[in-house]
């Protein structure tokens, strides 16, 4: 019997027995021998294009050796043009063979070739199984290993369920105990958008760091309370794409008749995104290939889910897939930048965000000063250079900027002189591509996770906490913000003294996105990325709740009036730090007692050198 047939029989047996209980015992007894739900999935066959040539991302031989870069074999690149050979070390079959292969270096130093490991990236469920679920193991370099549960999300779980062939919807679970099968750990995070076919198609991070010591697990079944389940497909990020809805065990699209930003707002809310909602029509994110399930959707914008919006009956429509609706829930602000289609961090085609979409930049008049500004905006501190025109390929969207002229001192690309948005005389063959790098004397072993900085403090040891994600700096919400969180931020920045948390935009309000919320550090982590927190971009905050820290904190006595003081009652100018009024409808986080009675109470949040007076001169 083929493995896929066994899986089908196994699923049926489990399903029947579940109706009568004993689900854990029956599953464990059936899976005792190999602890494996067969996947039937082959990354080599999945990566084969229409012409029969493999174009996937496997770069490991059957013996576990790393493949060599094809640029080391220029004769082969000339012999097989147009067959996927280039500046990478991915396995290929340019000769038309059934199995991709690559060159590798033996321990003796001799270079030879070998077929690639098509089981690389395979998955199985193991441990204490439950219906269509269990602990996740992934096969890398000939060894089964686990995934850290710190940043494990429902998006990752859905991809795992899809790769296993169980269902399209997964729910993230975590196992908080160790067994022999829980080591080694292969991945720190999967970082899936949710529409990938396999975990190795996601922007995963390899490593062994796992602060919670929890192991990723899944259940593959539609989540409760989500009617109907949704996903976004075809976007470059997980918060944008073609809207697909799950109904009667299949995914389908939505027709764009009457589709507007109010509908997009409901979709973004249901998916848990707090970015700017924008509706897209005419298959902006590509055409779907399943049924068209909904049409004439008309939301008011305040509904909690699509289920409460007015719409046609399921399956009733008069549309083609060219009318598939899409949404973007982007946390970006206009002027954010990113590098696309590079082989590593710090390189790629330059794209800039504007009015809900990403577009390219024309290379007319492009200079090294322009490159310096972009690389600095992206968080790189070293030399930068312009890529060759064909290196990262042409973009396929809008061309937003042309005739960019930077002086080199600007903080972002849009601070430079440039043409009006969308005005240009270019084609995508002129798209700017960049190489960014860090200084050679930078610390090589940088902490995992995004960089942090402190803004608008009086020194480098204090300020509003900002995190660099998705190509731009954003703030952290102060929900649950404590001194333990401050300790971790200060440690990541190299400070070892006492740390103090500050809330309620103590150092002023940020201007960009809010990247993090509900941060919960225990104080021992090396970086903020290791702490428990909401998924990036998901929050319920305003910038009036931006978190701050003071590193190497020294407590100072607060001077305030006592009864009988002769000073005047009111508020005097304090020169230290940015002040802000608290106690408004969006700022009621705790009560403050007035120091004196005046007609209208205004409190300035400032923990040092407060002096008070009364306009009339009376207490």
C-alpha positions in Angstrom: 0.0 0.0 0.0 1.3 3.4 -0.9 2.0 5.8 2.0 -0.7 8.2 0.8 -3.2 5.4 0.9 -2.2 4.5 4.4 -2.7 8.1 5.4 -6.2 8.0 4.1 -7.1 4.8 5.9 -5.4 6.2 9.1 -7.4 9.4 8.9 -10.7 7.5 8.4 -10.0 5.1 11.4 -9.1 8.1 13.6 -12.2 10.0 12.5 -14.5 7.1 13.3 -13.0 6.4 16.7 -13.0 10.1 17.6 -16.8 10.0 17.7 -16.6 7.4 20.5 -13.6 8.8 22.5 -10.2 7.4 23.3 -8.8 9.6 20.6 -5.3 10.0 22.1 -4.9 6.3 22.8 -6.0 5.2 19.3 -3.8 7.7 17.5 -0.8 6.8 19.6 -1.3 3.1 19.1 -1.5 3.5 15.4 1.6 5.7 15.2 3.8 4.0 17.7 6.1 2.4 15.1 7.3 5.5 13.2 5.5 8.4 14.9 4.9 9.8 11.5 2.0 11.0 9.4 3.2 10.5 5.8 3.3 13.7 3.8 3.4 12.4 0.2 5.2 15.7 -0.5 8.4 16.0 -2.6 10.2 19.3 -2.8 12.0 18.3 -5.9 8.9 17.5 -7.9 7.2 20.6 -6.4 10.0 22.8 -7.8 9.8 21.6 -11.4 8.7 24.2 -13.9 6.6 23.9 -17.0 9.6 22.9 -19.1 10.6 20.1 -16.8 13.6 21.9 -15.1 13.8 22.1 -11.3 13.8 25.7 -10.1 13.3 25.2 -6.4 15.6 26.1 -3.4 17.1 22.8 -2.2 20.8 23.2 -1.8 21.8 19.9 0.0 23.1 16.7 -1.5 21.8 13.2 -0.4 24.9 12.9 1.8 24.1 16.2 3.5 26.9 18.3 1.8 26.3 21.9 0.9 26.1 22.6 -2.8 28.6 25.0 -4.5 27.7 28.1 -6.3 27.1 27.7 -10.0 29.3 30.7 -10.8 32.2 28.5 -9.9 31.4 26.5 -13.0 31.1 29.1 -15.9 31.4 26.4 -18.6 28.2 24.8 -17.4 26.4 28.1 -17.3 27.4 28.7 -20.9 26.5 25.2 -21.9 23.0 25.4 -20.4 21.7 28.9 -20.8 18.2 29.7 -19.5 18.0 26.6 -17.3 18.2 28.2 -13.9 22.0 28.3 -13.4 23.2 31.6 -11.8 24.7 33.2 -8.8 23.2 30.7 -6.3 23.9 27.2 -5.0 20.4 25.7 -5.6 20.1 22.2 -7.1 19.3 22.1 -10.8 18.8 19.5 -13.6 20.0 21.5 -16.6 20.7 18.3 -18.5 17.0 17.3 -18.2 17.6 14.5 -15.7 14.8 13.3 -13.4 16.5 14.3 -10.2 18.2 17.7 -9.6 21.9 17.6 -8.7 24.8 20.0 -7.8 28.5 20.1 -7.4 30.0 19.9 -3.9 33.4 19.7 -2.3 34.5 16.5 -0.6 36.5 16.5 2.7 39.6 15.8 0.7 39.0 19.0 -1.3 38.1 17.3 -4.5 35.0 18.7 -6.3 32.4 16.2 -7.6 28.7 16.1 -8.1 25.7 14.3 -6.4 22.0 14.1 -6.6 20.1 16.4 -4.1 18.2 15.3 -1.1 14.5 15.5 -2.2 13.4 14.7 1.4 15.0 17.9 2.6 12.3 20.0 4.2 9.9 17.0 4.7 7.6 17.2 7.7 6.0 14.8 10.2 3.9 14.9 13.3 5.3 13.3 16.4 4.9 13.0 20.2 1.5 13.0 21.9 -0.7 13.0 18.8 -4.2 14.3 18.7 -6.6 14.3 15.8 -4.8 15.8 12.8 -2.2 17.3 15.0 0.9 16.9 17.1 4.5 18.2 17.5 6.1 19.3 14.3 9.4 17.9 13.0 11.2 19.0 9.9 13.9 17.0 8.0 17.0 19.1 7.3 20.5 17.8 6.2 19.5 14.2 6.9 18.3 14.8 10.5 14.8 15.2 11.9 14.5 18.2 14.2 11.9 20.6 15.7 10.9 24.2 15.5 10.9 26.7 18.3 7.4 27.7 19.5 8.3 31.3 20.5 7.1 32.9 17.2 5.0 30.0 15.9 1.7 31.4 14.4 -1.5 30.1 12.8 0.0 31.2 9.4 2.9 28.8 10.0 0.5 26.0 11.2 -1.7 26.4 8.1 1.4 25.9 5.8 2.4 22.9 7.8 -1.1 21.4 7.5 -1.1 22.1 3.8 2.3 20.5 3.3 1.1 17.4 5.2 -1.9 17.2 3.0 -4.3 17.2 5.9 -6.2 20.5 5.5 -5.9 24.1 4.5 -6.3 25.6 8.0 -4.0 25.1 10.9 -4.0 26.3 14.5 -0.7 26.9 16.2 -0.1 24.9 19.4 3.0 24.6 21.6 4.4 21.7 23.6 6.1 22.9 26.8 8.0 19.8 27.8 11.0 18.1 26.4 11.3 14.5 25.2 13.9 12.6 23.2 12.2 13.6 19.9 12.3 17.4 20.7 16.0 17.7 19.8 17.8 18.9 17.8 16.1 22.2 17.0 16.3 23.2 13.4 14.3 26.4 13.1 13.9 29.4 15.4 11.0 30.7 13.4 9.1 29.9 10.1 7.8 33.4 9.3 5.2 32.2 6.8 2.6 34.4 5.1 0.1 31.5 5.1 -0.2 30.8 1.4 3.1 28.8 0.8 3.0 25.2 -0.1 5.7 24.1 2.3 7.6 25.5 5.3 10.8 25.8 3.4 9.0 28.2 1.0 8.6 30.6 4.0 11.2 33.1 5.1 12.4 30.8 7.9 15.2 31.4 10.3 17.6 28.6 11.2 19.1 28.4 14.7 18.8 26.9 18.1 17.8 29.9 20.2 14.4 29.3 21.9 13.8 31.3 25.1 10.5 29.7 26.0 11.8 26.1 25.4 8.4 25.4 23.9 8.2 23.3 20.7 5.9 24.1 17.8 2.8 21.9 17.3 -0.3 22.1 15.2 -3.9 21.0 14.9 -5.3 20.9 11.3 -8.9 21.9 11.5 -11.0 25.0 10.9 -10.6 27.3 14.0 -13.7 27.9 16.1 -15.4 31.3 16.0 -14.0 32.3 12.6 -16.9 32.3 10.2 -15.9 32.1 7.4 -12.2 31.4 7.6 -10.1 33.8 5.4 -6.7 34.0 3.9 -4.7 36.4 1.7 -2.9 34.9 -1.2 -0.5 36.3 -3.8 0.9 39.2 -1.9 4.6 39.8 -1.1 3.7 40.1 2.6 1.2 38.2 4.7 -1.0 41.3 5.3 -1.8 41.7 1.6 -3.2 39.5 -1.2 -6.2 38.1 -3.0 -9.0 37.4 -0.5 -10.0 33.7 -0.3 -12.7 32.3 1.9 -13.2 28.7 3.1 -16.6 27.2 2.5 -17.7 23.5 2.2 -14.1 22.2 2.5 -12.7 24.4 -0.3 -11.1 27.8 -0.8 -12.6 30.2 -3.2 -12.4 33.9 -4.2 -14.6 36.9 -3.9 -15.9 39.0 -6.8 -15.0 42.7 -6.7 -18.5 44.0 -7.5 -19.1 46.8 -5.0 -15.7 46.0 -3.3 -14.4 49.0 -1.4 -12.3 50.1 1.6 -15.1 49.3 4.0 -15.0 45.7 3.0 -11.2 45.7 3.3 -11.5 47.1 6.8 -13.6 44.2 7.9 -11.3 41.7 6.2 -8.3 43.2 8.0 -10.1 43.2 11.3 -11.1 39.6 11.0 -7.5 38.6 10.2 -6.2 40.6 13.1 -4.3 43.3 11.2 -4.4 46.9 12.3 -2.7 48.5 9.3 -4.4 50.8 6.8 -7.1 48.8 5.0 -7.2 49.3 1.2 -9.4 47.4 -1.3 -8.0 46.2 -4.6 -10.0 45.1 -7.7 -9.4 43.5 -11.1 -7.3 40.7 -9.7 -4.6 43.0 -8.4 -2.9 40.1 -6.7 -3.4 37.6 -9.5 -6.4 35.4 -10.5 -7.5 32.5 -8.4 -8.1 29.0 -9.7 -10.9 27.7 -7.5 -14.6 28.6 -7.3 -15.9 32.1 -6.9 -17.8 31.8 -3.6 -19.0 35.4 -2.9 -20.3 38.4 -4.8 -21.9 41.8 -4.1 -20.2 42.1 -0.7 -21.3 45.3 1.0 -19.9 45.9 4.5 -20.5 49.0 6.7 -17.0 48.8 8.0 -17.8 48.1 11.6 -18.6 44.4 11.4 -16.4 42.0 13.3 -16.2 39.5 10.4 -17.3 39.0 6.8 -20.1 36.8 8.0 -22.1 39.9 9.2 -21.8 41.8 5.9 -24.5 42.0 3.3 -23.7 39.7 0.3 -25.1 37.3 -2.2 -25.8 33.6 -1.3 -22.8 31.4 -1.4 -21.7 30.5 -5.0 -24.1 33.0 -6.6 -22.2 35.4 -8.9 -21.8 36.8 -12.4 -18.0 37.2 -12.4 -14.8 35.8 -13.8 -11.5 35.4 -11.9 -10.2 38.6 -13.5 -12.5 40.3 -11.0 -11.1 38.6 -7.9 -11.0 41.0 -4.9 -8.0 41.8 -2.9 -7.0 43.8 0.2 -3.9 45.2 1.8 -3.7 45.8 5.6 -0.3 47.4 5.3 1.4 48.7 8.5 3.7 50.9 6.3 3.6 54.6 5.9 4.3 56.4 2.6 8.1 56.4 1.9 9.0 53.0 3.5 11.5 51.1 1.4 12.5 47.5 0.9 14.8 45.4 -1.3 13.2 42.6 -3.3 14.4 39.4 -5.1 17.9 39.5 -3.6 19.7 36.3 -2.6 20.6 37.7 0.9 19.8 40.5 3.3 20.9 43.9 2.1 20.5 43.4 -1.7 17.7 43.5 -4.2 15.6 45.7 -6.4 14.6 48.9 -4.6 10.9 49.4 -3.9 9.1 52.3 -2.2 5.7 52.3 -0.5 3.1 54.9 -1.5 -0.7 55.1 -1.3 -1.2 51.4 -0.3 1.1 49.8 -2.9 4.8 49.1 -3.6 6.5 50.5 -6.7 10.0 50.7 -8.1 12.5 53.6 -8.5 13.9 54.6 -11.9 17.7 54.9 -12.1 17.9 58.2 -14.0 20.5 60.3 -12.3 21.0 57.7 -9.5 24.1 58.3 -7.5 26.1 56.7 -4.6 24.7 59.4 -2.3 21.2 58.1 -3.1 22.3 54.5 -2.3 23.8 55.7 1.0 20.5 57.2 2.1 18.5 54.1 1.3 20.9 51.7 2.9 21.0 53.9 6.1 17.2 54.0 6.1 17.2 50.1 6.0 19.5 50.0 9.0 22.8 49.3 7.2 25.9 51.2 8.2 28.5 50.2 5.6 29.4 50.8 2.0 26.6 50.7 -0.6 26.7 50.2 -4.4 24.4 50.2 -7.4 23.6 46.7 -8.8 23.8 45.9 -12.5 20.5 46.4 -14.3 19.7 42.7 -14.9 20.9 41.4 -11.5 17.6 41.4 -9.6 15.2 41.5 -12.6 12.6 44.1 -13.5 9.7 44.9 -11.2 6.1 44.3 -12.3 4.2 47.0 -10.6 4.2 50.8 -10.7 7.2 53.0 -11.1 6.8 55.6 -8.3 10.0 57.8 -8.3 12.4 59.2 -10.9 15.2 61.8 -10.9 16.1 61.2 -7.2 18.8 63.5 -6.0 20.1 63.0 -2.4 22.8 65.0 -0.6 23.6 62.0 1.5 22.4 63.5 4.8 18.7 62.7 4.5 17.1 60.2 6.9 14.9 58.6 4.2 14.6 58.4 0.5 11.5 60.6 0.3 13.4 63.4 2.0 15.5 63.7 -1.1 14.6 65.7 -4.2 12.6 63.6 -6.6 9.9 63.8 -9.3 6.3 63.8 -8.4 4.9 60.5 -7.4 4.2 58.3 -10.4 5.8 60.8 -12.9 8.6 59.3 -14.9 9.9 58.4 -18.4 11.3 55.0 -17.6 10.6 51.3 -18.1 11.2 48.5 -15.5 14.5 47.7 -17.2 15.7 50.9 -15.5 14.7 49.8 -11.9 17.2 50.6 -9.3 18.9 47.7 -7.6 21.2 48.0 -4.5 23.8 46.2 -2.4 24.0 47.4 1.2 26.5 46.2 3.8 27.6 46.9 7.4 31.0 48.3 8.4 33.7 45.8 8.7 34.2 46.7 12.4 30.6 46.0 13.2 29.9 43.1 15.6 29.7 40.0 13.5 27.5 37.9 15.8 24.6 40.4 16.0 21.7 39.5 18.3 18.8 37.7 16.6 15.8 39.7 15.7 15.2 43.3 14.6 17.4 46.2 15.8 16.1 48.7 18.4 16.9 52.3 19.1 15.9 55.0 21.6 14.5 58.3 20.3 13.9 61.8 21.7 15.7 61.3 25.0 18.2 63.7 26.4 21.0 61.1 25.9 21.7 57.8 24.1 20.6 56.0 27.3 17.0 57.0 27.2 14.1 57.5 24.8 11.1 56.1 23.0 11.7 52.5 22.0 11.6 51.9 18.3 12.1 48.7 16.4 13.2 48.2 12.8 10.8 45.9 10.9 9.5 45.7 7.3 12.0 48.4 6.2 11.0 51.1 8.6 11.2 52.1 12.3 8.2 51.8 14.5 7.2 52.1 18.1 6.2 49.6 20.8 2.9 49.8 22.7 3.1 50.1 26.5 0.5 47.4 27.2 2.1 45.3 30.0 5.4 47.3 29.6 7.5 46.7 32.7 11.0 47.2 34.0 11.8 43.6 32.9 11.1 44.7 29.3 13.3 47.8 29.8 16.1 45.6 31.1 16.1 43.6 27.9 16.0 46.6 25.6 18.9 48.2 27.5 20.9 44.9 27.4 20.4 44.7 23.7 21.8 48.2 23.3 24.8 47.4 25.4 23.8 49.0 28.7 24.3 46.9 31.9 23.0 49.2 34.7 19.5 49.4 36.2 16.7 50.0 33.7 13.4 51.8 34.1 10.3 51.4 31.9 8.4 54.5 30.8 4.9 54.4 29.4 2.2 56.8 28.0 4.6 58.3 25.4 6.9 59.6 28.1 9.4 60.6 25.4 6.8 61.9 22.9 4.7 60.1 20.4 6.2 58.3 17.4 5.2 59.0 13.8 5.5 55.6 12.1 3.7 52.3 12.6 3.3 50.5 15.9 5.3 47.3 15.5 4.8 45.5 18.8 2.3 45.1 21.6 1.9 43.1 24.8 5.6 42.6 25.2 6.3 40.2 28.1 10.0 39.7 28.9 11.2 37.9 32.0 14.3 40.1 32.1 16.8 37.4 31.2 16.5 37.6 27.4 19.3 38.9 25.3 17.1 40.8 22.8 13.5 42.1 22.6 12.9 39.5 19.8 13.2 36.7 22.3 10.4 38.0 24.5 6.8 36.9 24.3 4.7 39.4 22.3 1.9 39.9 19.8 2.7 39.2 16.2 4.3 42.1 14.4 1.8 44.8 13.5 -1.0 43.5 15.6 -2.0 45.9 18.4 -4.9 47.9 19.9 -2.9 51.1 20.7 -2.4 54.7 19.8 0.9 56.5 19.7 -0.1 58.1 23.0 0.8 54.7 24.5 4.4 54.5 23.0 6.8 52.7 25.4 10.1 54.2 26.5 13.1 53.2 28.7 15.8 54.8 30.7 19.0 52.8 30.8 21.6 53.0 33.7 18.8 54.5 35.7 19.5 56.5 38.8 16.4 57.3 40.9 16.0 61.0 41.7 13.8 62.5 44.4 10.7 64.1 43.1 10.2 67.7 44.4 6.5 68.5 44.9 4.6 70.8 47.1 3.5 69.8 50.6 0.7 71.4 52.6 1.5 74.9 53.7 4.0 75.5 50.8 4.2 79.1 49.8 4.7 78.5 46.1 2.0 79.4 43.7 -0.3 76.6 42.4 -0.3 75.6 38.8 2.3 74.5 36.3 5.7 76.0 35.6 7.9 75.4 32.6 10.1 72.3 32.9 13.0 72.2 30.5 13.6 68.4 30.7 12.2 66.0 28.2 9.1 66.2 26.0 5.9 66.8 28.0 2.4 65.8 27.2 -1.0 66.2 28.6 -2.5 63.0 30.1 -6.0 62.1 31.3 -7.8 62.4 27.9 -10.2 59.8 26.6 -7.3 57.9 24.9 -4.9 58.2 27.8 -6.8 57.0 30.9 -4.4 54.3 32.1 -4.3 55.3 35.7 -5.5 58.1 38.0 -3.4 61.0 39.1 -4.2 63.1 42.2 -4.0 66.9 41.7 -1.4 68.7 43.7 -3.7 71.7 44.1 -7.2 72.8 43.1 -7.7 75.0 40.0 -10.6 75.6 37.7 -9.3 73.1 35.1 -6.9 70.4 36.0 -4.0 69.8 33.6 -1.3 67.4 34.5 2.1 67.2 32.9 3.7 63.8 33.1 7.2 64.5 34.3 9.0 62.6 37.0 11.6 65.2 37.8 11.7 68.8 39.1 7.9 69.4 39.1 7.0 72.9 40.5 3.4 74.1 40.9 1.8 77.5 41.2 -1.7 79.0 41.2 -2.6 81.8 38.8 -4.4 83.8 41.5 -1.5 83.4 43.9 -3.8 81.4 46.4 -3.4 77.7 47.2 
